[in-house]
Amino acid sequence: MLLNLQALILSYKTTTANDIAKILLRKNLKIATAESCTGGLLSSRLTDVEGSSAFIHANFITYSNHAKHRFLDVSEETLRKYGAVSEECAREMAQGLSRLTGSDIVLCTTGIAGPAASEHKPVGLLYVACGYNDNIVVEKFELNPNYSRKNMKFMFSEKALNLVYNIIK
């Protein structure tokens, strides 16, 4: 059974962008995002916070492989060998975003929101990369593939917010 977005939010522990914003402001940190599968939702949730210009440095949507390569310098070999939805791609997205923006924190998403899956990668597969203090952490998540695309994108953005929150708190 598919959950609607309201039920999903109520049933899932959420980390708000406000919680993250408080930490970023207190520590005087700037964040940049590069999104694929979340399509700007992560950026939107962060910029929903009043005064977000004080902690957001840059936000990119690099949906295509071409954009990942051109703007974030993800290698064509990585994209060919591992694919855009991979730990390797997420790591290179974070490395490229860090070089491009010089931000204190970088946060990147790549995954499959559905409804179609690839042969080896299911709907609900997500990689989130977070760079902070010269370290990049990449986490893999596999969510229920029965969520709608819209709910999946929300869940993906929530996983990314949780990761950055746990790293910077």
C-alpha positions in Angstrom: 0.0 0.0 0.0 1.4 3.4 -0.9 1.6 6.0 1.8 0.6 9.6 1.0 3.1 12.3 1.8 1.3 13.5 4.9 1.2 10.0 6.4 4.8 9.5 5.5 5.9 12.7 7.2 3.9 11.8 10.4 5.3 8.2 10.5 8.9 9.2 9.9 11.2 11.0 12.2 12.2 14.2 10.4 15.2 16.3 10.7 14.2 19.8 9.8 16.2 22.2 7.8 15.7 24.6 10.8 17.8 22.3 13.0 20.6 22.2 10.5 20.4 26.0 9.9 20.8 26.7 13.6 24.0 24.6 13.7 25.4 26.1 10.5 24.7 29.7 11.7 26.2 28.9 15.2 29.3 27.5 13.6 29.4 30.1 10.8 29.5 27.4 8.1 28.4 27.5 4.5 26.8 24.6 2.7 26.5 23.7 -1.0 24.4 21.0 -2.6 24.5 19.0 -5.8 21.4 17.0 -6.5 20.4 14.4 -9.0 17.5 12.3 -7.8 16.1 14.9 -5.5 15.8 17.4 -8.3 16.1 20.5 -6.2 13.9 19.4 -3.3 16.9 19.3 -0.9 17.9 22.8 -1.9 14.3 23.9 -1.6 14.0 22.5 1.9 17.2 24.3 3.0 16.2 27.6 1.4 12.7 27.4 3.0 14.5 28.6 6.2 14.3 32.3 6.7 17.7 33.9 6.4 19.1 30.9 4.5 21.3 33.2 2.5 23.5 33.4 5.6 24.5 29.7 5.3 23.8 28.6 1.7 26.6 29.1 -0.7 25.4 27.4 -3.9 22.9 24.7 -5.0 23.2 22.7 -8.3 20.9 20.2 -9.9 23.1 17.9 -11.9 20.5 15.5 -13.2 22.2 14.2 -16.3 25.6 12.4 -16.6 26.7 15.3 -18.8 26.0 17.8 -16.0 27.7 15.7 -13.4 30.8 15.5 -15.6 30.8 19.1 -16.8 30.1 20.9 -13.6 31.3 18.5 -10.9 34.1 16.8 -12.7 32.7 13.3 -12.2 34.9 11.2 -14.5 33.4 9.7 -17.6 35.1 6.4 -16.5 33.3 6.4 -13.2 30.0 7.0 -14.9 30.7 4.3 -17.5 32.1 1.7 -15.0 29.8 2.3 -12.0 27.0 4.4 -13.2 25.5 7.7 -11.9 23.8 5.9 -9.1 26.9 4.6 -7.2 29.0 5.3 -4.2 31.9 6.3 -6.6 29.7 8.9 -8.4 28.4 10.3 -5.2 31.9 10.7 -3.8 33.2 12.4 -7.0 30.1 14.7 -7.0 31.1 15.8 -3.4 34.8 16.2 -4.3 33.9 18.3 -7.4 31.4 20.4 -5.6 33.9 21.1 -2.8 36.5 22.2 -5.4 33.9 24.3 -7.3 32.5 26.1 -4.3 35.0 26.0 -1.5 32.1 25.5 0.8 32.6 24.2 4.4 30.0 21.5 3.8 28.9 19.8 0.6 25.9 17.5 0.3 25.1 15.4 -2.8 22.4 13.0 -3.8 22.1 10.4 -6.6 19.6 7.7 -6.8 16.6 6.1 -8.5 13.2 7.6 -7.5 11.2 5.5 -9.9 9.0 4.4 -11.3 11.4 2.6 -13.6 14.5 0.7 -12.3 17.6 -0.3 -14.1 18.7 -3.9 -14.5 21.0 -3.9 -11.5 19.7 -1.0 -9.4 16.3 -0.9 -7.9 13.9 1.9 -7.3 14.6 3.3 -3.9 18.4 3.1 -4.2 20.1 6.3 -2.9 23.6 7.4 -2.3 24.2 10.5 -0.3 27.6 12.1 0.0 28.5 14.7 2.7 31.8 16.4 2.8 33.0 18.3 5.9 36.4 18.9 7.5 38.2 17.4 4.5 36.3 14.1 4.9 33.6 12.7 2.6 31.1 10.3 4.0 29.0 8.3 1.5 26.0 6.4 2.7 23.8 4.0 0.8 20.1 3.6 1.4 17.6 1.3 0.0 14.0 2.4 0.5 10.7 0.7 -0.1 10.3 0.7 -3.9 6.5 1.0 -3.6 6.6 4.7 -2.6 5.4 7.1 -5.2 8.1 9.1 -7.0 7.1 12.2 -5.1 7.3 10.4 -1.7 10.5 8.8 -2.7 12.1 12.2 -3.4 10.9 13.4 0.0 12.4 10.4 1.7 15.7 10.9 -0.2 15.9 14.5 0.9 15.2 13.4 4.4 18.0 10.9 4.4 20.4 13.6 3.1 19.3 16.1 5.8 19.7 13.4 8.5 23.2 12.6 7.2 24.4 16.3 7.3 22.7 16.9 10.6 24.5 13.9 12.2 27.8 14.9 10.8 27.7 18.6 11.9 26.0 18.3 15.3 
